[in-house]
């Protein structure tokens, strides 16, 4: 039940926020991963209190969402005690976005950073062979009386799920998303999935992807994206490995003045929106309000695919 609740909450949150690539579609991904036998469906995460500002959670081969929920209270407590704390999640299977997790940390009044490798699907800048995962990074900043400031993006040009959705719909992908198996630029979704995805921003995205490999791989004693896909061994599971989460308490730096400076930060956001620009996740929060009022609409094909799982 713990896994079911954690996974369901994440999938529903994605659909609610109109993140199609991380919504109900991910249910198909979860079921496929279960069929591969690469995830332990009844794993019980174990918390290891390793240092005053460090906590590790062994997911036991289960989904990352369950392990994160298990370790979150300790992470928050340590951040408040020490001003900063880090959580390393080991031996987990990760299929979803990171924004639900940094939102949860920000909801506790803390600043959050999270990252995780995946499978080796992405070529480094200047290369043609998959080495990195899509390697998302996410950041959360608590805001008074409003949604937190959140961004969550892959260090690849696009999330792999977006290419999968294009393939399912028979649509071409934009140039710059991927290359074929021979290293040639392609707009064919299937060819890109069989070749390699590309990082965003060339060498800049490639450097950030490397950072994710290191922070959520060797630093916490877990797998790189290349090691993850080797463990998968063609089974088609979701990525296997670790996740790194950092939490900072503004009061650690500022004491009683923390609320004043968090409020002062609103001027930055006002300056962005004041010139007609959007904040990251603004569309998602607007979608959340619509969905909570009106429900969600699911594409017919996806609906049929989900119903087929019952057969």
N, C-alpha and C positions, 0 to 999 in steps of 0.2 A: 504493500500500500504506500509506503514512503516514496518509492521510486515512481509509482503511478502518479501520485499527487505532484511531485516535483516536475516530472516530464510534462504532465498535462498543463500545469500552470504556465510553463514556459511556452508551449505550443499555442495555448489560448492567448497568451500575451502577444505573441507575434501576429496572430490573425487579427486580434482586436486592434492592433496598431497599424494594420494594413501593410505589414511586412510579409508579402506573399511568399518570399523565398525562405522565411523562417517561421511560417505559420503552420496551418494544417498539413501543408506539403511535407513538413518534417515528420509527421506521423508515419508516412510511408518509409522515410529514412530510418526511423526508429525500429519499425517492424522488420525491415530488411536486416538491420544490424543484429536484432534478436535472432533472426534465422541463421545468421552466420555463426552464432555461438561465441562471438568475440566479446560480448558484454555479459556480465553476471547480473541477472535480473533481480536477484534477491540479496545482493551484496549489502553489508552493513558497514558504513564508513566508520573509521576509527580515528579519533583525534589524538594527536601527539603534541603536547605542550613542550616545545624544544628549547625555548629561550624566552626571556621577558617580553620581547617584541616579535617573536616568531611562533607560528603554529603550522603544523602540517596535518593534513587529513589524507589518510589512505582510503581511497574510494573502493578498494577491493575489487576493481574491475567493473564497477557499476557506472551509471551515468553521472557526469560531473555535477549536475544540478542537485542531486541528493547530497553529495559530499560538500558542495558549497553551503547549502542550507544548514548542514551539520556544523560546519566550521565558522559560520558567520558570527554567532554570538561571542565566541572566543576572540575572533579578530577585532570586533568592535570594542570589547572590554579591554584588550591589550592596547589598542590605539588610544583609548581614553586614558589609560594609566600611564602610557609612555610617550604620547604625542604622535607616535607612528608605529605601525605594525604591518607585518606581511604574512600572507597565507600562501602556503604551497599545497596544491592538491595533486596527489600522485595516483598513478594507476587508475585513471578514469577514461571514460569514453565521452567525447564531446561532439554534439551534433547541432548546437544552437548558437545564437548570438550571445554577446557578452553584456549587452546593455541591461538585461534584467538584473544582472549581478551588481554592476556599478550603481544602478538605481537603488538597489537595496542598501548598499553601503552609504550612499548619499542621503537616503531617508533617515539614517541614524545621525545625520549632521556631519558626516565625515567626507573628506575628499578621497576619491577612489581612482585607481588605475588597475586595469586587468589586461592580461594577454595570454594567448595560448597558441601553440603550433597546431598543425593538422597533419594531413598526409602530404607527401612530396608531390605537389601538382604544379608548382610555379617555378619557372626558370629564373635564375638570377639575371640582373641586367647585364647584357652582353653575352649571355649563354643561351642554350637552346634545350637543355635537358632539365626536367623537373628536379628541384632540390628543396625548395621551401614549401611550407604549407601556405594557405591563404593568410595565415598568421594575423588575426585581428588584434587591434588594440582598442581599448575603451577607456574613457575618462568620465568621471562624474564630479560635479561641484554643487553642493547644496545651496538652495536659494530660499530666501524668506518669502513665504506666502505664494509660492509658484512651483511649477515643475522644476526639477534640478536641471542644470546645464549638463547635457550628456552628448558625447559623441562615441561612436562605435563603428569602425570601418576596417575592412580587410586591407592588408598591405599589398595584396594583389589588386589589379585594376578593378576587379569586381568580385563579389562573393561567388563561390562556385555554384551555389544554388541558383543564381541568376542565369548562368549559362545552361544549367539543367532545365530551367523553365523555358528558355528559348528553344532548347532541343525538343522538349515535350510539345511545344506549340508549333514547331517547324519553322521558326523564325531565324533569320540570320542575326549574328551578333555584331556589334559595332567593331570597327577596326581598332586594334590596340588592346583587345581583351585576351587574345591568345594566338598561338602559332600551331602549325600542324606537326606531325611526327618528324618531318624533315627540317623543321625550324623556319618554315615559310609563314608569313602573316596569313591569317585566315579569318573569314567571317562565318564559317561553317561551325555551328556549335559542337557537333559531334566530333569534327576534326580537332577542335581546340581541346575537348575533353580527352581525346586520345593522344594529343600532343603535349602542349604545356600552356599554362596560363602565364600572363605577364604581370610584373609588379606595376603599381601606379608610380608615376613620376620617375621612371627609369632607375638610376642609381640610388635616389633618395628612398624610394620604396624598398629597394633591395637591401639597403642598410638597415632600415627599420625591421624588415623581415628577419634579418640576421639577429638583431637585438632580441626579438621575440623567441627565436630558436634558443638563444643563450639563457635568457631569464627564466623561461618556462620549460627548459630542457635540462642542460647540465647543472645550472645553479641549484635546482631543487632535486637533482638526481633522477630526472625522467627523460623520456625519449625525445629525440629530434623528429622532424617531419619525415626524414628519410628512414629513420629507424621505425617510425610508426607504420609506414606503408610496407616495410619489410615484415613486420610482425603480422600485418593484415594478410600478406601472402596471397593476394588475389581474391580474398573472400568478399570484398566489397563492403566492409564495415565502415562505420563512422570512425574518425581519427581516435587513436589510442595514445594516452600519454599524460601530460600534466598541465596545470594552469597556475599562473602567478597572479596574486591579488595584493595590492598595496593600499593601505588606508592611513590617512593623515588627519589628525584632529587639529583644526585651526587654533583651538585653545592651547595646544602645546606650545605654539609660538607666541600667542597673543594674550593668553589668560582671559581676564574679564572683558578685554577689548575685542574679542573674537567676533561677536555679533556686529559690532560697529564696522569692522573691516569687511565682513561678509556683505553687509548692507552696502558699503561703499563700492564693492565690486559690481553692483547693479548698474553703475554708470557705464561700465564697459558694455554690458548687454544692451542697454538703452542706446548707446552710440551705434551699435551694430544695426539694431532694428529701426532706429530713427532715420536711417538713410535707405530704408526699403529692403535691407538684406534680411535673410532668415537666420535664425540660430539653428545649429544642428539639433535634430530630433523635434524641431517645431512642427513639421508636418506630421510626425508620428504622434505627437501629443494631440494635435487637432483631430487626427484620425481616431484616436482613443475616445475623444469626446463624442464623435459621431457614432462610433460603434456601441458605446455604452447607451446612447440614446435610441439607436435604430437597429442594432444588431449588425451582423456581417453577411456579406454575399460571397458564396463559394462557387468557383467555376464548375460547370456541369461535369467536365471530365475528371476534375479532382474529386468531386462528390462521388462519382461512380467508382473511382479508384479506391476511395476509402470504404465504400460499401462492399467492394470486392474482398476486402480484408476479412469480412465476416463469413465469407463462404469457405 
